[in-house]
Amino acid sequence: MPIRDTALLQLAQKRRLYYKICRNCGARNPPTAVKCRKCHSYNLRWKRRELKR
């Protein structure tokens, strides 16, 4: 069922697409994270939000 309300759609996209991923263990971290919650590494990257071709 698609979301028709634009405010709810933006909230859902922000929740699903804006987080950081640890390059060592692959754990999902909050966008404000400086180090990984699981392995305590500082090697974080943003989740990719574009399609790879």
C-alpha positions in Angstrom: 0.0 0.0 0.0 1.7 3.2 -1.1 1.9 6.2 1.2 0.0 9.2 -0.3 0.6 11.8 2.4 3.8 13.7 1.5 4.8 14.4 5.1 4.6 10.7 6.0 6.5 9.8 2.8 9.3 12.2 3.7 9.5 10.8 7.2 9.6 7.2 5.9 12.3 8.0 3.4 14.4 9.7 6.0 14.1 6.8 8.4 14.9 4.1 5.7 17.6 5.9 3.7 19.6 8.2 6.1 21.8 6.1 8.3 25.5 5.1 8.5 26.9 1.7 7.8 30.1 0.3 9.4 32.7 -0.7 6.8 34.1 -3.4 9.2 31.1 -5.3 10.5 28.2 -3.9 8.4 26.1 -2.7 11.3 23.5 0.0 10.9 24.2 3.1 12.9 22.3 6.4 13.5 23.1 9.4 11.3 24.8 11.2 14.2 27.2 8.3 14.9 30.9 8.9 15.0 31.9 5.3 15.7 30.2 1.9 15.3 27.8 0.8 18.1 28.8 -2.8 17.5 32.6 -3.0 16.9 33.5 0.6 18.0 35.3 1.3 14.7 35.5 4.8 13.3 35.3 3.5 9.7 31.7 4.6 8.8 30.0 5.5 5.6 26.6 6.8 4.6 24.1 4.4 3.1 24.0 4.7 -0.7 20.8 6.4 -1.8 21.3 6.1 -5.6 20.9 3.1 -7.9 24.1 1.5 -9.0 24.4 0.9 -12.7 
